[in-house]
Amino acid sequence: MLTGKFKFSKKGSFGLAFDYSGEQDKYKMISIDPAKGSIELLFNEGTTEITSAAAHLKEGETYSFTYIQEGSVGVFYIDGETSLTVRIYGVTGKSIMLFAESNSVEFTDLREYTR
């Protein structure tokens, strides 16, 4: 489980990237896209959309988030706003990274919980 807060100041995407095979072009991503008003599960470093949900977030506001993964199933919550359920195979025990593209994002209060 990963918890924290974020605040952004531009319309570019940001979120979590999961190392799948050690190759960046194969990353699986949970991407928040303020310009689209959505949160998406993307494969192949963002080139293949798998699923999405509405996420109408405002620049400059602080949002709390929680990501929980059990086996291949994960849920990303933006508290009080939206959630996205995903199925991501092959990432257990691999790196999870924060990313931002064409955006300025401040992540705070990050906590990781493992068993």
Secondary structure as a PSIPRED ss2 file (coil, helix, strand):
# PSIPRED VFORMAT (PSIPRED V4.0)

   1 M C   1.000  0.000  0.000
   2 L E   0.000  0.000  1.000
   3 T E   0.000  0.000  1.000
   4 G E   0.000  0.000  1.000
   5 K E   0.000  0.000  1.000
   6 F E   0.000  0.000  1.000
   7 K E   0.000  0.000  1.000
   8 F E   0.000  0.000  1.000
   9 S C   1.000  0.000  0.000
  10 K C   1.000  0.000  0.000
  11 K C   1.000  0.000  0.000
  12 G C   1.000  0.000  0.000
  13 S C   1.000  0.000  0.000
  14 F E   0.000  0.000  1.000
  15 G E   0.000  0.000  1.000
  16 L E   0.000  0.000  1.000
  17 A E   0.000  0.000  1.000
  18 F E   0.000  0.000  1.000
  19 D C   1.000  0.000  0.000
  20 Y C   1.000  0.000  0.000
  21 S C   1.000  0.000  0.000
  22 G C   1.000  0.000  0.000
  23 E C   1.000  0.000  0.000
  24 Q H   0.000  1.000  0.000
  25 D H   0.000  1.000  0.000
  26 K H   0.000  1.000  0.000
  27 Y C   1.000  0.000  0.000
  28 K E   0.000  0.000  1.000
  29 M E   0.000  0.000  1.000
  30 I E   0.000  0.000  1.000
  31 S E   0.000  0.000  1.000
  32 I E   0.000  0.000  1.000
  33 D E   0.000  0.000  1.000
  34 P C   1.000  0.000  0.000
  35 A C   1.000  0.000  0.000
  36 K C   1.000  0.000  0.000
  37 G C   1.000  0.000  0.000
  38 S E   0.000  0.000  1.000
  39 I E   0.000  0.000  1.000
  40 E E   0.000  0.000  1.000
  41 L E   0.000  0.000  1.000
  42 L E   0.000  0.000  1.000
  43 F E   0.000  0.000  1.000
  44 N C   1.000  0.000  0.000
  45 E C   1.000  0.000  0.000
  46 G C   1.000  0.000  0.000
  47 T C   1.000  0.000  0.000
  48 T E   0.000  0.000  1.000
  49 E E   0.000  0.000  1.000
  50 I E   0.000  0.000  1.000
  51 T E   0.000  0.000  1.000
  52 S E   0.000  0.000  1.000
  53 A E   0.000  0.000  1.000
  54 A E   0.000  0.000  1.000
  55 A C   1.000  0.000  0.000
  56 H C   1.000  0.000  0.000
  57 L C   1.000  0.000  0.000
  58 K C   1.000  0.000  0.000
  59 E C   1.000  0.000  0.000
  60 G C   1.000  0.000  0.000
  61 E C   1.000  0.000  0.000
  62 T C   1.000  0.000  0.000
  63 Y E   0.000  0.000  1.000
  64 S E   0.000  0.000  1.000
  65 F E   0.000  0.000  1.000
  66 T E   0.000  0.000  1.000
  67 Y E   0.000  0.000  1.000
  68 I E   0.000  0.000  1.000
  69 Q E   0.000  0.000  1.000
  70 E E   0.000  0.000  1.000
  71 G C   1.000  0.000  0.000
  72 S C   1.000  0.000  0.000
  73 V E   0.000  0.000  1.000
  74 G E   0.000  0.000  1.000
  75 V E   0.000  0.000  1.000
  76 F E   0.000  0.000  1.000
  77 Y E   0.000  0.000  1.000
  78 I E   0.000  0.000  1.000
  79 D C   1.000  0.000  0.000
  80 G C   1.000  0.000  0.000
  81 E C   1.000  0.000  0.000
  82 T E   0.000  0.000  1.000
  83 S E   0.000  0.000  1.000
  84 L E   0.000  0.000  1.000
  85 T E   0.000  0.000  1.000
  86 V E   0.000  0.000  1.000
  87 R E   0.000  0.000  1.000
  88 I C   1.000  0.000  0.000
  89 Y C   1.000  0.000  0.000
  90 G C   1.000  0.000  0.000
  91 V C   1.000  0.000  0.000
  92 T C   1.000  0.000  0.000
  93 G C   1.000  0.000  0.000
  94 K C   1.000  0.000  0.000
  95 S C   1.000  0.000  0.000
  96 I E   0.000  0.000  1.000
  97 M E   0.000  0.000  1.000
  98 L E   0.000  0.000  1.000
  99 F E   0.000  0.000  1.000
 100 A E   0.000  0.000  1.000
 101 E C   1.000  0.000  0.000
 102 S C   1.000  0.000  0.000
 103 N C   1.000  0.000  0.000
 104 S C   1.000  0.000  0.000
 105 V E   0.000  0.000  1.000
 106 E E   0.000  0.000  1.000
 107 F E   0.000  0.000  1.000
 108 T E   0.000  0.000  1.000
 109 D E   0.000  0.000  1.000
 110 L E   0.000  0.000  1.000
 111 R E   0.000  0.000  1.000
 112 E E   0.000  0.000  1.000
 113 Y C   1.000  0.000  0.000
 114 T C   1.000  0.000  0.000
 115 R C   1.000  0.000  0.000
